[in-house]
Amino acid sequence: MANTKKRPKIDKKNLIIRRMSTYLRTLDHLQNKGVKVISSADLEKIDGVTQSLVRRDFAEFGSFGVRGVGYHVPELREQIARILGSDRHWKVALIGAGGLGSVLMHSASFKKRNLEVVQIFDHAGASVGTSIEGIPVHDIANLEQELDASRIDLAIIAVPPPEVQGVIDRLSQLGVRGALYFASRPVRVPENMVVLNMDITVELGVLTYQLLES
Ligand SMILES: NC(=O)c1ccc[n+]([C@@H]2O[C@H](COP(=O)([O-])OP(=O)(O)OC[C@H]3O[C@@H](n4cnc5c(N)ncnc54)[C@H](O)[C@@H]3O)[C@@H](O)[C@H]2O)c1
């Protein structure tokens, strides 16, 4: 039997932060190109949102921009960076220095958001004893002895899927408050942590939902 239940609109409040992060990426790009002022119409063209949604998103956090003039790029960039916490310095532990971990270490993404990897852990026998971008790779067996929980704000977890939960639980015990992992599987999130997942299968589900709606 066909499901007649109304399908909720996808733009729920929890997506605002995600869009704010997207606007910040755009503003970085515009600032690098020397653009000084933009309108919500410009953001609409670049980020695929409506002008009214841009304005509503900003209104959640205060009043930005000047009516009839638009948004001053450096100022708006600074305001959004402050909202997202990207204006402060975050210390990161990278767990898993294989293919993805190495790519992330060499990418500009961390620097763009003021993230600094200060410790790296992997399995003995893999890259332990080497260093990436000048950061030595430590043995995950010694995590409890060597992870400096007072210095680490969050962890990036790039280990094989079956290993992710164990790593999250150990980080939680050590008092690490946040983690991002990439495996395509759910995890139990400890109460003292914020855990996010980047998974292409999830994004594809969101995309196909939106295609059904459009
Ligand atoms: N979301 C995506 O689009 C995407 C893309 C690529 C990979 N991934 C996921 O990212 C993760 C890493 O993938 P990869 O290609 O870098 O794999 P990889 O096998 O190249 O690297 C994994 C690394 O983790 C280390 N490791 C294994 N168990 C560990 C543990 N308990 N503690 C610390 N280190 C450990 C291994 O020694 C290895 O160096 C996987 O979960 C994979 O599914 C996701």
The ligand as a MOL file (V3000), in Angstrom:
LIG
                    3D

  0  0  0     0  0            999 V3000
M  V30 BEGIN CTAB
M  V30 COUNTS 44 48 0 0 0
M  V30 BEGIN ATOM
M  V30 1 N 33.5140 8.6070 3.6530 0
M  V30 2 C 34.2380 8.2920 2.5960 0
M  V30 3 O 33.9340 8.6950 1.4910 0
M  V30 4 C 35.4410 7.4420 2.8050 0
M  V30 5 C 36.4180 7.3790 1.8390 0
M  V30 6 C 37.5390 6.6110 2.1050 0
M  V30 7 C 37.6190 5.9200 3.3120 0
M  V30 8 N 36.6130 5.9780 4.2100 0 CHG=1
M  V30 9 C 36.6810 5.3110 5.5210 0
M  V30 10 O 37.7800 5.8990 6.2070 0
M  V30 11 C 38.4070 4.9290 7.0220 0
M  V30 12 C 39.8830 4.8450 6.6540 0
M  V30 13 O 40.0270 4.4370 5.3060 0
M  V30 14 P 41.4620 4.3150 4.6230 0
M  V30 15 O 41.2030 4.1790 3.1750 0
M  V30 16 O 42.3570 5.4010 5.1020 0 CHG=-1
M  V30 17 O 41.9550 2.8970 5.2120 0
M  V30 18 P 43.4660 2.3960 5.3450 0
M  V30 19 O 43.3650 0.9240 5.5380 0
M  V30 20 O 44.3120 2.9450 4.2450 0
M  V30 21 O 43.9560 3.0850 6.6920 0
M  V30 22 C 43.4660 2.7460 7.9470 0
M  V30 23 C 44.5860 2.9820 8.9390 0
M  V30 24 O 44.0700 2.7530 10.2410 0
M  V30 25 C 45.0320 2.0110 10.9750 0
M  V30 26 N 44.3200 1.3140 12.0480 0
M  V30 27 C 43.5890 0.1720 11.9920 0
M  V30 28 N 43.0300 -0.0790 13.1890 0
M  V30 29 C 43.4060 0.9380 14.0100 0
M  V30 30 C 43.1630 1.2310 15.3660 0
M  V30 31 N 42.3710 0.4760 16.1420 0
M  V30 32 N 43.7080 2.3500 15.8880 0
M  V30 33 C 44.5020 3.1460 15.1320 0
M  V30 34 N 44.7900 2.9130 13.8400 0
M  V30 35 C 44.2360 1.8120 13.2940 0
M  V30 36 C 45.6850 1.0940 9.9580 0
M  V30 37 O 46.9430 0.6390 10.3990 0
M  V30 38 C 45.7750 2.0250 8.7490 0
M  V30 39 O 46.9790 2.7700 8.7470 0
M  V30 40 C 37.6160 3.6530 6.8140 0
M  V30 41 O 36.6630 3.5550 7.8440 0
M  V30 42 C 36.9550 3.8460 5.4820 0
M  V30 43 O 35.7580 3.0980 5.4020 0
M  V30 44 C 35.5390 6.7360 3.9650 0
M  V30 END ATOM
M  V30 BEGIN BOND
M  V30 1 1 1 2
M  V30 2 2 2 3
M  V30 3 1 2 4
M  V30 4 1 4 5
M  V30 5 2 4 44
M  V30 6 2 5 6
M  V30 7 1 6 7
M  V30 8 2 7 8
M  V30 9 1 8 9
M  V30 10 1 8 44
M  V30 11 1 9 10
M  V30 12 1 9 42
M  V30 13 1 10 11
M  V30 14 1 11 12
M  V30 15 1 11 40
M  V30 16 1 12 13
M  V30 17 1 13 14
M  V30 18 2 14 15
M  V30 19 1 14 16
M  V30 20 1 14 17
M  V30 21 1 17 18
M  V30 22 2 18 19
M  V30 23 1 18 20
M  V30 24 1 18 21
M  V30 25 1 21 22
M  V30 26 1 22 23
M  V30 27 1 23 24
M  V30 28 1 23 38
M  V30 29 1 24 25
M  V30 30 1 25 26
M  V30 31 1 25 36
M  V30 32 1 26 27
M  V30 33 1 26 35
M  V30 34 2 27 28
M  V30 35 1 28 29
M  V30 36 1 29 30
M  V30 37 2 29 35
M  V30 38 1 30 31
M  V30 39 2 30 32
M  V30 40 1 32 33
M  V30 41 2 33 34
M  V30 42 1 34 35
M  V30 43 1 36 37
M  V30 44 1 36 38
M  V30 45 1 38 39
M  V30 46 1 40 41
M  V30 47 1 40 42
M  V30 48 1 42 43
M  V30 END BOND
M  V30 END CTAB
M  END
